[in-house]
Amino acid sequence: MLSYAQMGEQTAAQPAAAQVVVASEHTEWASTVCKVFEELKLDVAACNEEEIGEVVGFGFQGLLVLVQGPKHESAAERVKVLRQSGKRCPVLILCADNGPEAAAELLEAGADDYVCLPFNGRELAARARALIRRSSDQWLIPGSRTEVRIDPDKRMVQVGPKSVKLTPTEFAIFQYLAERPGIWISSDRIITEVIGTHHAPRTALVRVHVHHIRRKLGDCGWCVRAEHGRGYMLSV
């Protein structure tokens, strides 16, 4: 996976391997933004603006961060083109402070939020987390019109009209996968980052929890995929 320190040295990363994709022609700003997301332990990929359509492909449900410079077409026009091409992922714009009218134009074009340059790292992180959380809280089961919603406060998963109550650990695993749709996550990673490092890796613990999640989800349980040697993934 690419980090912003590698921008210009390699080709763009595949979208399925990233929660956040930053598109920019400005390597200095991009490198700074990269560090913010790396500190949040988010999977990050980088590309230039011309590669957005290729990197943010079908099924990408992460966050697109567009760092907009003054010498390029307006951020509003760029977002409008993205929306017209069918891209529905949340978009966060980093741009110069051009006043309330420019801000309104960005939001009307389809941006979900914006942060003015130079940015505050804590504010950027908070806004990015909010957009990622919001985008992972609701989606459609592939191949159907069944809507799934996550309620973190009640640890509930709403599958169509059905409410599913999960245990704290089951919900944490399900939410972790939901925040990384289309990405294979190993059992070791789930144990380390979700369940806790005090559990021995490569045990059947994750498999048992996933089995319970699938059973509780009923007919939609298949959306939580498992594959030996690869781990677990929420289908998109």
VENGI-V985285 format. One record per pair of residues at least 24 apart in sequence whose ideal C-beta (glycine too) atoms are under 10 Angstrom apart, sorted by the first residue. I is the first residue (numbers start at 0). J is the second residue. If there is no record, write none. Layout:
i=I j=J
i=I j=J
This chain:
i=0 j=42
i=0 j=43
i=0 j=44
i=0 j=45
i=1 j=33
i=1 j=43
i=1 j=44
i=1 j=45
i=1 j=46
i=1 j=54
i=2 j=29
i=2 j=30
i=2 j=33
i=2 j=34
i=2 j=36
i=2 j=37
i=2 j=43
i=2 j=44
i=2 j=45
i=3 j=27
i=3 j=28
i=3 j=29
i=3 j=30
i=3 j=31
i=3 j=32
i=3 j=33
i=3 j=34
i=3 j=35
i=3 j=36
i=3 j=37
i=3 j=43
i=3 j=44
i=3 j=45
i=3 j=66
i=4 j=29
i=4 j=30
i=4 j=33
i=4 j=34
i=4 j=37
i=4 j=45
i=5 j=30
i=5 j=33
i=5 j=44
i=5 j=45
i=6 j=30
i=6 j=33
i=6 j=45
i=6 j=46
i=6 j=47
i=7 j=45
i=7 j=47
i=9 j=45
i=10 j=46
i=10 j=50
i=10 j=53
i=10 j=54
i=11 j=44
i=11 j=45
i=11 j=46
i=11 j=47
i=11 j=49
i=11 j=50
i=11 j=51
i=11 j=53
i=11 j=54
i=11 j=55
i=12 j=42
i=12 j=43
i=12 j=44
i=12 j=45
i=12 j=46
i=12 j=50
i=12 j=54
i=13 j=44
i=13 j=53
i=13 j=54
i=13 j=56
i=13 j=59
i=14 j=44
i=14 j=46
i=14 j=53
i=14 j=54
i=14 j=55
i=14 j=56
i=14 j=57
i=14 j=58
i=14 j=59
i=14 j=60
i=14 j=61
i=14 j=63
i=14 j=88
i=14 j=181
i=14 j=182
i=15 j=42
i=15 j=44
i=15 j=56
i=15 j=58
i=15 j=59
i=15 j=61
i=15 j=179
i=15 j=180
i=15 j=181
i=15 j=182
i=15 j=183
i=15 j=232
i=15 j=235
i=16 j=42
i=16 j=43
i=16 j=44
i=16 j=61
i=16 j=179
i=16 j=181
i=16 j=182
i=16 j=183
i=17 j=41
i=17 j=42
i=17 j=43
i=17 j=44
i=17 j=45
i=17 j=46
i=17 j=54
i=17 j=55
i=17 j=59
i=17 j=61
i=17 j=62
i=17 j=63
i=17 j=179
i=17 j=182
i=18 j=42
i=18 j=43
i=18 j=44
i=18 j=59
i=18 j=60
i=18 j=61
i=18 j=62
i=18 j=127
i=18 j=131
i=18 j=134
i=18 j=135
i=18 j=178
i=18 j=179
i=18 j=180
i=18 j=182
i=19 j=43
i=19 j=44
i=19 j=45
i=19 j=61
i=19 j=62
i=19 j=63
i=19 j=64
i=19 j=91
i=19 j=127
i=19 j=130
i=19 j=131
i=20 j=44
i=20 j=45
i=20 j=46
i=20 j=50
i=20 j=51
i=20 j=54
i=20 j=55
i=20 j=59
i=20 j=61
i=20 j=62
i=20 j=63
i=20 j=64
i=20 j=65
i=20 j=88
i=21 j=45
i=21 j=46
i=21 j=54
i=21 j=62
i=21 j=63
i=21 j=64
i=21 j=65
i=21 j=66
i=21 j=91
i=21 j=93
i=22 j=46
i=22 j=47
i=22 j=48
i=22 j=49
i=22 j=50
i=22 j=51
i=22 j=54
i=22 j=55
i=22 j=63
i=22 j=64
i=22 j=65
i=22 j=66
i=22 j=67
i=22 j=77
i=22 j=81
i=22 j=90
i=23 j=47
i=23 j=48
i=23 j=64
i=23 j=65
i=23 j=66
i=23 j=67
i=23 j=68
i=23 j=71
i=23 j=93
i=24 j=48
i=24 j=49
i=24 j=66
i=24 j=67
i=24 j=68
i=24 j=70
i=24 j=71
i=25 j=66
i=25 j=67
i=25 j=68
i=25 j=70
i=25 j=71
i=25 j=93
i=25 j=116
i=26 j=66
i=27 j=66
i=28 j=66
i=28 j=67
i=28 j=68
i=28 j=93
i=28 j=116
i=28 j=117
i=28 j=118
i=29 j=64
i=29 j=66
i=29 j=93
i=31 j=66
i=31 j=93
i=31 j=117
i=31 j=118
i=31 j=120
i=31 j=123
i=32 j=64
i=32 j=66
i=32 j=91
i=32 j=93
i=32 j=114
i=32 j=118
i=32 j=120
i=32 j=123
i=32 j=127
i=33 j=64
i=34 j=120
i=35 j=64
i=35 j=118
i=35 j=119
i=35 j=120
i=35 j=121
i=35 j=122
i=35 j=123
i=35 j=124
i=35 j=127
i=36 j=62
i=36 j=64
i=36 j=123
i=36 j=124
i=36 j=127
i=36 j=128
i=38 j=120
i=38 j=124
i=39 j=123
i=39 j=124
i=39 j=127
i=39 j=128
i=39 j=131
i=40 j=192
i=41 j=124
i=41 j=127
i=41 j=128
i=41 j=131
i=41 j=178
i=41 j=179
i=42 j=178
i=42 j=179
i=42 j=182
i=48 j=72
i=48 j=77
i=51 j=77
i=51 j=80
i=51 j=81
i=51 j=84
i=51 j=86
i=51 j=90
i=52 j=80
i=52 j=81
i=52 j=84
i=52 j=85
i=52 j=86
i=55 j=81
i=55 j=84
i=55 j=86
i=55 j=87
i=55 j=88
i=55 j=90
i=56 j=86
i=56 j=181
i=57 j=85
i=57 j=86
i=57 j=181
i=57 j=235
i=58 j=88
i=58 j=141
i=58 j=180
i=58 j=181
i=58 j=234
i=58 j=235
i=59 j=86
i=59 j=87
i=59 j=88
i=59 j=180
i=59 j=181
i=59 j=235
i=60 j=87
i=60 j=88
i=60 j=89
i=60 j=131
i=60 j=134
i=60 j=135
i=60 j=138
i=60 j=177
i=60 j=178
i=60 j=179
i=60 j=180
i=60 j=181
i=60 j=233
i=60 j=235
i=61 j=88
i=61 j=89
i=61 j=130
i=61 j=131
i=61 j=134
i=61 j=135
i=61 j=178
i=61 j=179
i=61 j=180
i=61 j=181
i=61 j=182
i=62 j=88
i=62 j=89
i=62 j=90
i=62 j=91
i=62 j=111
i=62 j=112
i=62 j=126
i=62 j=127
i=62 j=128
i=62 j=129
i=62 j=130
i=62 j=131
i=62 j=133
i=62 j=134
i=62 j=135
i=63 j=88
i=63 j=89
i=63 j=90
i=63 j=91
i=63 j=92
i=63 j=110
i=63 j=111
i=63 j=130
i=64 j=89
i=64 j=90
i=64 j=91
i=64 j=92
i=64 j=93
i=64 j=114
i=64 j=123
i=64 j=126
i=64 j=127
i=64 j=130
i=65 j=90
i=65 j=91
i=65 j=92
i=65 j=93
i=65 j=94
i=65 j=105
i=65 j=110
i=65 j=113
i=66 j=91
i=66 j=92
i=66 j=93
i=66 j=94
i=66 j=114
i=66 j=116
i=66 j=118
i=67 j=92
i=67 j=93
i=67 j=94
i=67 j=95
i=67 j=105
i=67 j=113
i=67 j=116
i=68 j=93
i=68 j=94
i=68 j=95
i=68 j=116
i=69 j=94
i=69 j=95
i=69 j=97
i=69 j=116
i=73 j=97
i=73 j=101
i=73 j=104
i=73 j=105
i=73 j=108
i=74 j=101
i=74 j=104
i=74 j=105
i=74 j=108
i=74 j=110
i=74 j=113
i=75 j=101
i=75 j=102
i=75 j=103
i=75 j=104
i=75 j=105
i=75 j=106
i=75 j=107
i=75 j=108
i=75 j=109
i=75 j=110
i=76 j=104
i=76 j=108
i=77 j=105
i=77 j=108
i=77 j=109
i=77 j=110
i=78 j=104
i=78 j=105
i=78 j=106
i=78 j=107
i=78 j=108
i=78 j=109
i=78 j=110
i=78 j=111
i=78 j=113
i=79 j=104
i=79 j=105
i=79 j=107
i=79 j=108
i=79 j=109
i=79 j=110
i=80 j=108
i=80 j=109
i=81 j=108
i=81 j=109
i=81 j=110
i=82 j=108
i=82 j=109
i=82 j=110
i=83 j=109
i=87 j=134
i=88 j=130
i=88 j=134
i=89 j=127
i=89 j=129
i=89 j=130
i=89 j=131
i=89 j=132
i=89 j=133
i=89 j=134
i=89 j=135
i=90 j=130
i=91 j=123
i=91 j=126
i=91 j=127
i=91 j=129
i=91 j=130
i=91 j=131
i=92 j=116
i=93 j=117
i=93 j=118
i=93 j=123
i=94 j=118
i=131 j=178
i=131 j=179
i=132 j=174
i=132 j=177
i=132 j=178
i=134 j=177
i=134 j=178
i=134 j=180
i=135 j=174
i=135 j=175
i=135 j=176
i=135 j=177
i=135 j=178
i=135 j=179
i=135 j=180
i=135 j=233
i=136 j=174
i=136 j=177
i=136 j=178
i=137 j=177
i=138 j=177
i=138 j=180
i=138 j=222
i=138 j=233
i=138 j=234
i=138 j=235
i=139 j=235
i=140 j=216
i=140 j=218
i=140 j=219
i=140 j=221
i=140 j=222
i=140 j=234
i=140 j=235
i=141 j=180
i=141 j=221
i=141 j=222
i=141 j=233
i=141 j=234
i=141 j=235
i=142 j=221
i=142 j=222
i=142 j=234
i=143 j=218
i=143 j=219
i=143 j=222
i=145 j=218
i=145 j=219
i=145 j=222
i=147 j=173
i=147 j=177
i=147 j=216
i=147 j=219
i=147 j=222
i=147 j=233
i=149 j=173
i=149 j=174
i=149 j=177
i=149 j=178
i=156 j=212
i=156 j=215
i=156 j=216
i=156 j=219
i=158 j=215
i=158 j=216
i=158 j=217
i=158 j=218
i=158 j=219
i=158 j=220
i=158 j=222
i=159 j=217
i=159 j=218
i=159 j=219
i=161 j=215
i=161 j=216
i=161 j=217
i=161 j=218
i=161 j=219
i=163 j=212
i=163 j=215
i=163 j=216
i=163 j=217
i=163 j=219
i=163 j=220
i=164 j=215
i=165 j=208
i=165 j=211
i=165 j=212
i=165 j=215
i=165 j=216
i=166 j=208
i=166 j=211
i=166 j=212
i=166 j=215
i=168 j=193
i=168 j=194
i=168 j=195
i=168 j=204
i=168 j=205
i=168 j=208
i=168 j=211
i=168 j=212
i=169 j=207
i=169 j=208
i=169 j=209
i=169 j=211
i=169 j=212
i=169 j=215
i=170 j=212
i=171 j=208
i=172 j=205
i=172 j=208
i=172 j=209
i=172 j=211
i=172 j=212
i=172 j=223
i=172 j=231
i=173 j=208
i=173 j=209
i=173 j=212
i=173 j=215
i=173 j=216
i=173 j=223
i=173 j=231
i=173 j=233
i=174 j=233
i=175 j=231
i=175 j=233
i=176 j=209
i=176 j=212
i=176 j=222
i=176 j=223
i=176 j=224
i=176 j=230
i=176 j=231
i=176 j=232
i=176 j=233
i=176 j=234
i=177 j=222
i=177 j=223
i=177 j=233
i=177 j=235
i=178 j=233
i=179 j=231
i=179 j=232
i=179 j=233
i=180 j=222
i=180 j=232
i=180 j=233
i=180 j=234
i=180 j=235
i=181 j=224
i=181 j=232
i=181 j=233
i=181 j=234
i=181 j=235
i=182 j=230
i=182 j=231
i=182 j=232
i=182 j=233
i=182 j=235
i=183 j=224
i=183 j=225
i=183 j=226
i=183 j=228
i=183 j=229
i=183 j=230
i=183 j=231
i=183 j=232
i=184 j=229
i=184 j=230
i=184 j=231
i=184 j=232
i=184 j=233
i=185 j=228
i=185 j=229
i=185 j=230
i=185 j=231
i=186 j=225
i=186 j=229
i=186 j=230
i=186 j=231
i=187 j=230
i=188 j=230
i=188 j=231
i=189 j=230
i=189 j=231
i=205 j=230
i=205 j=231
i=206 j=231
